[in-house]
Amino acid sequence: MSFLEMENVSVTLGDTAVLEKISMRVEEGEFVSILGPSGAGKSTLFRLLTGGLPLQGGRISFGGEPLAARKNGFAFMPQRDALMPWRRIIDNLTLGLEVQGTRRREARAKVMPLLADFGLEGFADHYPAQLSGGMRQRAALLRTVVLGRPMQLLDEPFGALDALTRIQMQRWFEARWQKARWTSLLVTHDIREAVALSDRIYVLSPRPARVIAEFAVPIPRPRLVEAPGAQAHAIESELLETLLQQTREHP
Amino acid sequence: MLPAPSRVVDQIVQNRALLWANTIPTVKATCAGFALSLSVSFGLSVALDFMPRLRRALFPIFVVSQTLPLVAIAPLVVLWFGFDLTPKILIVALVTFFPMLVALVDGYEATDREIEDLMRSMGASRLQVFRSARLPSAMPYFFAGLRISITYAVVAAIFAEYVGARAGLGIVILNAKNSFRPDLVLAAVVISSLLTLCLFGCTALLQRVVLGWRDVEGHR
């Protein structure tokens, strides 16, 4: 049985069908991406997983149990960094631990040794506004990672960065991920990003979202140190074709 | 009819004992009234934030409370509660609670949705979300309301005294007016303005402490 399994998951919000019989799985230590047009309901899927929405139809199992039985299985990284501007970086990083009831001093002791690895050494006492976009995003990722949850949910984590910072962040992320192998589910509409980071990719249709294709990406890592090879290009153009065909059918 | 500024200053110096003795009750009424209004508006704002239905029910009543003409209400309050400190405290509170309440309620609503979603995904309770996200988000709004309120506070206290009191700057003004002493009226007015400026300065200081994070580079 897979680590995370969704079977025929459907969601209707008001009168709009947002998700239609979505089935997907994520294995332990696997990096899976969900690729789809904007507004397809990718974020709805995450809200479902983090308990922000009740399950309306279908079945989700996580770690072998129904999702409802598992509290706190996911660490969620939102689209924009969502750092609290009034908290210093260190206090932003310990937020999740504090919510779980860890004492502030213990939480800090747990986070401090990780700062260097995330390129944030010496910035613990800065406010988020004093950091660059890339650093803020790394801080947001570290805030997610320190929770030690079994699975990471990444909602277009690099979408708000400028092109150059984004590429740098993706490279850094790939190196970091190779070391830690977090089980991850990434939502994105950036084809290149999906191909560069994922083991497998699910392609969603426009709303109501269905899974229309599943791609495996058997390219050895690291993939971002050099320019993408022919194999990556082939997968990228195939993905692009699949997506464009969808929007042609539903203009 | 209009006394020269030099004459007003002269009056302040000459009547400093009288002015000082009457400033103290005004300061007391202002501070006590403002403390009451601060606690009431904060308490109400929290209650309203946790119970949206209550907000829809009570908000119109608060708005109505602000439409009551003070000239009509103040004598009644004095009639009900006497010439002591209580009616002044109530009038100051009535005049000053509304801007702070509105600022707080709006401030909670202005919380970044993504921050709230994030906290909920961390497993935070409603109370934790309020304490760590909604309340700090509301602080800049709150201080805007606080600065408006504080400028009304001294004026409200003086007005309450004017309507009926044993001592206070309002009484000084009333007596000076009745004895045709515009110079002394203006002397008391100067003191009351200084008082407001002092209180305003205090809120600015407090704001710098609480909202220190906004002073760092990158914000404005």
Interface residues (C-beta under 8 A of the other chain):
Chain A: R47 T50 G51 G52 K71 N72 F74 A75 F76 P78 Q79 R80 A82 M84 P85 W86 R87 L95 G96 E98 V99 Q100 H126 Y127 A129 Q130 L147 L153
Chain B: D112 E114 I115 D117 L118 M119 R120 S121 M122 G123 A124 Q128 S132 A133 P136 M139 L211 W213 R214 V216 E217 G218 H219
